[in-house]
Every structure is written in C-alpha cells, then in structure tokens.
Amino acid sequence: MNKNPATADQLLELAALQIKRLKDVANQEKVKDAIQRNEHPFWAKFDEAVETLKTRVETTVKSVVQLLKTITVGAVNAKTTADCFTDRGRYYHRDGDLDKFLPKVQREQPESNFTPCRLTEAATFKQMAENALGVSGDIKTLSKLLKGRGHTTTLPAIEALIERQENGEDIGIWTDGWANFFFTDNEDGESVSVVYLSRRGGQWGVSRFPLGNDGRWNTGGRFFLRNFSGN
C-alpha cells in the first residue's frame, strides 16, 4: 500500500489529466471505460486521500473540543456597540477595541441556539475555529465560514447570556476566572473578532481579540458557537 497518500493538489492534477484525455476523441471511450472501473488509480488514490483527511479532522476535533450542552436564546434587539457592557456595577473592564473594530450598531438577532465547547487541550483561536468547522484554512477562509454558517453572534446576545448566568441559570459560562470566548462580526463585514469574558470578584471583564491572535489558551477554556449542530 502506498504510504504517501495523494494530496488534494495531486488529485486535482490527476483529474485534470483525465479531462484532458477525454477531449481526445480517439481515446474518449477507452478512458471513460477505464475511469469507471473501481481499480482505476484515480479512485484508489482518491479514496485513500479522503480517508486520510477524514481521520485527521476527526482526530483534531476529538482531541481539542468537548461539546457540553445546547442553550436557546430568544430574539435579541439591535443595540449600539457603545452601549454594550457599560453597567459599572457588573463590568470592571470594557475593551475600547470593541468600538474600534466592531460595527457601530449590533444587528437584531433571531432566536438562536448556543453550544458551549470546552477545550480539552491548549489552543489558539484559529485552532478553535478549525475544530468547530471541521476544516483547516487561513484566517480569511475561517472567518467566511464562521459567518456563513451563522456561528458568530452579537454583543447584546452575550449580555443576555451573562444575565441568565448571573440570575442562577447554569448556561455553561465560567464564573470563576476561567476564559469564555465568542465569535463576533467586525465592522468590515468580512473578518471576525473574538470576545473574551472573565468573571473575577463578582464582576466581568470583556476584551476583544483578532481571530488571528496566536496566543494559546489553557485547557478548560470555553468558546460558544451559535447555531452549531456539529461539523
């Protein structure tokens, strides 16, 4: 058995080769007949590559993320970003980058489900996103997928979750100094930020980080995905 499975680029090259051959009328029927057979090298390499990629993705997801529960949050109204996390009695720190990078107005958000995910090993934001999405990629690609699949949320929705946790409902947010993370949209409409929450001394600190921040966050930290049903 070949110990070096075909890469995605190699598969594309092989497919292009077959297409090019099919354009040759003289060989058309011969090639079509060959490629339809299970023993054709294209299918052997394709199956091998798919199994390899599948194993890599499943291993990564299982080793980094543990899904805890699902929480439903009702519809949330629009609100200016400047008015979010401003209760001095509840928040001891509010990062000014929220106003700098996020939309000036947080959109209305319909009823949504949230899934808190526990890190089973230290990870970067990029790794969190890749594990949640089930694919690897650059920051631009991951941002597009997080937004496209509806996994980002708004600041008022985060406030609503904090309110419920403070009122005694265990929705999965850490309240003992451990980290909580949420993916949220940026002002440019394309990129994604990460909102960090931490509760210390009975009050919350709220900070904003870029998705591409390369810091590694400790095992046990939790990130919340909106409308997540598994990758």
Residue pairs with C-beta under 8 A, 6 or more apart in sequence:
2 45
2 48
5 45
5 48
5 49
5 51
5 52
6 14
6 45
6 46
6 48
6 49
7 49
8 49
10 45
11 45
11 46
11 49
14 41
14 42
14 45
15 42
18 31
18 35
18 42
21 27
21 31
22 28
22 31
22 32
24 31
34 40
35 42
35 43
57 134
57 135
57 231
60 130
60 131
61 131
61 134
61 231
63 120
63 121
64 119
64 120
64 121
64 123
64 127
64 128
64 131
65 117
65 118
65 119
65 120
65 128
65 131
65 132
66 117
66 118
66 119
66 120
67 115
67 116
67 117
67 118
67 230
68 115
68 116
68 117
68 118
68 172
68 222
69 115
69 116
69 172
70 113
70 114
70 115
71 113
71 114
71 115
71 116
71 161
71 171
71 172
72 111
72 112
72 113
72 114
73 111
73 112
73 113
73 114
73 157
73 160
73 161
74 111
74 160
75 108
75 109
75 110
75 111
76 108
76 109
76 154
76 156
76 157
76 160
77 108
77 156
78 105
78 106
78 107
78 108
78 156
79 105
79 106
79 154
79 155
79 156
80 104
80 105
80 106
81 98
81 99
81 102
81 103
81 104
81 105
81 106
81 155
82 99
82 104
84 98
84 106
84 155
84 156
84 159
85 91
85 94
85 98
85 155
85 159
85 204
85 206
86 94
89 203
90 162
90 166
90 203
90 204
91 203
91 204
91 205
91 206
92 200
92 201
92 203
92 204
92 205
93 204
93 205
93 206
93 207
94 206
95 206
95 207
95 208
97 207
97 208
98 155
98 195
98 206
98 208
101 186
101 187
101 193
101 208
101 210
102 155
102 184
102 185
102 186
102 187
102 193
102 208
103 185
103 186
103 187
104 187
106 154
106 155
106 156
107 154
109 153
109 154
109 156
109 157
112 150
112 153
112 157
112 226
112 227
113 226
113 227
113 228
114 153
114 161
114 171
114 224
114 225
114 226
114 228
115 224
115 225
115 228
116 171
116 172
116 173
116 222
116 223
116 224
117 128
117 132
117 222
117 223
117 224
117 225
117 228
118 220
118 221
118 222
119 128
119 217
119 218
119 219
119 220
119 221
119 222
119 223
120 219
121 219
122 216
122 217
122 218
122 219
123 131
123 216
123 217
124 213
124 214
124 215
124 216
124 217
125 181
125 194
125 209
125 210
125 211
125 212
125 213
125 217
126 139
126 142
126 211
126 212
126 214
128 181
128 217
128 223
129 142
129 145
129 146
129 183
129 211
130 136
130 137
130 142
131 231
132 146
132 151
132 223
132 225
132 228
132 231
133 142
133 145
133 146
133 149
133 151
133 231
134 231
135 145
135 231
137 145
139 191
139 211
139 212
140 190
140 191
142 192
142 211
143 190
143 191
143 192
143 211
144 190
146 152
146 183
146 192
147 185
147 190
147 192
149 227
150 226
150 227
151 183
151 225
151 226
151 227
151 228
152 183
152 184
152 185
152 192
152 226
153 182
153 183
153 184
153 224
153 226
154 184
154 185
155 184
155 195
157 226
158 182
158 184
158 195
158 197
161 171
161 173
161 224
162 173
162 197
162 204
164 171
165 171
165 173
165 175
172 222
172 224
173 180
173 197
173 199
173 222
173 224
174 180
174 198
174 199
174 221
174 222
175 199
176 199
177 198
177 199
177 200
178 198
178 218
178 220
178 221
178 222
179 196
179 197
179 198
179 217
179 218
179 221
179 222
180 196
180 197
180 198
180 221
180 222
180 223
180 224
181 194
181 195
181 196
181 197
181 217
181 221
181 222
181 223
181 224
182 194
182 195
182 197
182 223
182 224
183 192
183 193
183 194
183 195
183 211
183 223
183 225
183 226
184 192
184 193
184 194
184 195
185 192
185 193
186 192
186 193
191 210
191 211
192 211
193 208
193 209
193 210
193 211
194 208
194 209
194 210
194 211
194 213
194 223
195 206
195 207
195 208
196 205
196 206
196 207
196 208
196 209
197 204
197 205
197 206
198 204
198 205
199 205
209 215
